[in-house]
Amino acid sequence: MPGPLLRPDAGHDPALPEYADSVRAALLGGALGDAIGYRAGADAPDAEHPGADGGAGRLLVSDDTQLTLYTLDALLEVVEWANDGQPADETACLWLAYLRWLRTQGVPHPSEAPRPLPRRLDEHEVLHAVRDPAGTVLEALRSGRMGEVERPLLPDAEDAAAVPRSAPFGLLPHVGWRTLAPLAINGAALTHGHPEAQTAAAVYGFTVHAAVRARREGTARPVAAAVAAARETAAHLTRPVAETLARLDDAVRAAGAQAPAPEALPGGRPEVLAGEPTAPVVLAAGLWAALRAEAEAPAAADPQSVFRRAVGLGTASGAAPDATGSIAGAVTGAALGTAALPPEWLALLDARDAVADCAERWLREVGAPVV
């Protein structure tokens, strides 16, 4: 009988064959959703058919994918230290990685902060592109101080920028949710002081983790199972979580409706998930899109159709389409694997090589079989 998708003290086994494919699919799927959402925010194309204008334009990722890769690279550094028998401060590694990203954006290094050494990830030109980075992230990193849960830099920062970059926490091998939660919460607190923004980042990590495991278990509706597991686990957190739980419940109810409610926005997103783009709202909107797409058609028949629909719903209406698309794409990718990623979209993705390089280095370091 399948075990729970989220366990307190046990996590992914990277030696299992589905793990490597889900890592690639989550990272590439999140980048595709981000890029289509970023483009939708700029010129509102057909989100489910981004090549409909002739296919000449590239799909450009936003800072959401850039920071996701820097999150993964920070965790990769922690794993590298561990494999060498040395402990590392995970939150400090995350902060230094984000300071390296800040440097790629042409921002002078803050004088009060330590100067991190360059790493291979920094060599990818696409990560030096300036793609409308979130003001909260820039403000926090420019301060040269390390934001903490107990000593927040921006106590009221509840926007969604800390959420998409938190997908890699759900890909960590061997660790259960008791370890995943503080890592994601502390990582979010580096730039976002609002407790619900930090909680939403952790719940997103839970969902990605559970989606990978649901795929391995052969769950019939892996996205729905992953969201349910994340919601149940989030209720055990001993910190502010009420807003995030309420928005998750809204997403599940709306996704299960037989038809969009009359008050739904033009893209189909329920009005309850279309308010201010706070971290809980954007997380819920992205998960609603993935849930709705999975409910509309069986993934086994045409996984690419499900992925297209999830990203299309996530980016078609509401604020923060890049963040919402990234969430929908990463969770659907983690649940369905690389077979769900449309190759014609991948061919247009400007960050494809950077994402693939980062994923392969991660898989080698954690001991996953790389084909």
Buried (B, 14 or more C-beta within 10 A) or exposed (E): EEEBBBBBEEBBEBEBEBBBBBBBBBBBBBBBBBBBBBBBBEEEBEBBBBBEEEEEEBBBBBBBBBBBBBBBBBBBBBBBBEEEEEEBEBBBBBBBBBBBBBBBBEBEBBEEBEEBEEBEBBEBEBBBBEBEBBEBBBEBBBBEBBBBBEEBBBEEBBBBBBBBBBBBBBBBBEBBBEBBBBBBBBBBBBBBBBBBBBBBBBBBBBBBBBBBBBBBBEBEBBBBBBBBBBBBBBEEBEBEBEBBBEBBEBBBEBBEEEEBEEEBBEBBBBBBBBEEBBBBBBBBBBBBBBBBBBBEEEBEEEBBBBBBBBBBBBBBBBBBBBBBBBBBBBBBBBBBBBEBBBEEBBEBBBBBEBBBBBBBBBBEBBBBEEE
